[in-house]
């Protein structure tokens, strides 16, 4: 019998070597889980709100995540304001 208390769901996707290097150079150990958990939650929420049309928009690069993910758009706006004040 499997011990379900040890089971941890994981997301495994293939990325390019360039993407891997870029992420490794920009994210500290452990930050990936925090970042990608938020992105997964946002994608789930978008699909719940707008249906499957979101998938080809993102995958086909018709919409930039920073423009459609509310939390990313908000963070970008805040970062832009902070940068303008510097």
C-alpha positions as CSV (number, residue, x, y, z in Angstrom):
1,X,0.0,0.0,0.0
2,X,1.3,3.5,-0.9
3,X,1.9,6.0,1.8
4,X,0.1,9.0,0.5
5,X,1.6,11.3,3.2
6,X,4.9,11.1,1.3
7,X,3.3,11.9,-2.1
8,X,4.1,15.3,-3.5
9,X,2.7,16.3,-6.8
10,X,5.2,17.8,-9.2
11,X,5.1,19.7,-12.5
12,X,7.7,18.5,-15.0
13,X,8.0,20.3,-18.3
14,X,10.8,20.3,-20.9
15,X,12.5,23.6,-21.4
16,X,15.4,24.7,-23.5
17,X,19.0,24.8,-22.3
18,X,18.9,28.6,-22.6
19,X,15.8,28.8,-20.4
20,X,17.4,26.5,-17.8
21,X,20.6,28.6,-17.7
22,X,18.6,31.8,-17.5
23,X,16.4,30.5,-14.6
24,X,19.4,29.1,-12.7
25,X,21.2,32.4,-13.0
26,X,18.2,34.5,-11.8
27,X,16.5,32.3,-9.2
28,X,18.0,31.3,-5.8
29,X,17.6,27.8,-4.5
30,X,13.9,27.3,-3.5
31,X,12.6,30.4,-5.3
32,X,11.4,28.4,-8.3
33,X,8.7,26.6,-6.3
34,X,7.3,29.9,-5.0
35,X,7.4,31.6,-8.4
36,X,5.9,28.7,-10.4
37,X,3.3,28.0,-7.8
38,X,1.9,31.5,-8.3
39,X,2.0,31.1,-12.1
40,X,0.2,27.8,-11.9
41,X,-2.5,29.4,-9.7
42,X,-2.9,32.3,-12.1
43,X,-3.2,29.9,-15.1
44,X,-5.8,27.9,-13.3
45,X,-7.7,31.0,-12.3
46,X,-7.6,32.4,-15.9
47,X,-9.0,29.1,-17.3
48,X,-11.7,29.1,-14.6
49,X,-12.7,32.6,-15.5
50,X,-12.3,32.6,-19.3
51,X,-12.3,29.0,-20.3
52,X,-9.9,27.1,-22.5
53,X,-9.4,30.1,-24.9
54,X,-6.6,31.2,-22.5
55,X,-4.4,28.2,-23.4
56,X,-3.9,29.1,-27.1
57,X,-3.5,32.8,-26.3
58,X,-0.6,32.0,-23.9
59,X,0.9,29.1,-25.9
60,X,0.6,31.0,-29.2
61,X,2.2,34.1,-27.6
62,X,-0.8,36.2,-28.6
63,X,-1.0,37.5,-25.0
64,X,1.9,38.3,-22.7
65,X,1.6,36.8,-19.2
66,X,2.4,40.2,-17.7
67,X,-0.6,41.7,-19.5
68,X,-3.1,39.0,-18.5
69,X,-2.0,37.8,-15.1
70,X,-3.3,40.3,-12.6
71,X,-0.6,39.8,-10.1
72,X,2.2,40.0,-12.6
73,X,0.6,43.1,-14.2
74,X,0.4,44.7,-10.7
75,X,4.0,43.8,-9.9
76,X,5.2,45.3,-13.2
77,X,3.3,48.5,-12.6
78,X,4.8,48.8,-9.1
79,X,8.3,48.1,-10.5
80,X,7.8,50.7,-13.2
81,X,6.7,53.3,-10.6
82,X,9.7,52.5,-8.4
83,X,12.1,52.7,-11.3
84,X,10.7,56.0,-12.4
85,X,11.2,57.4,-8.9
86,X,14.9,56.4,-8.8
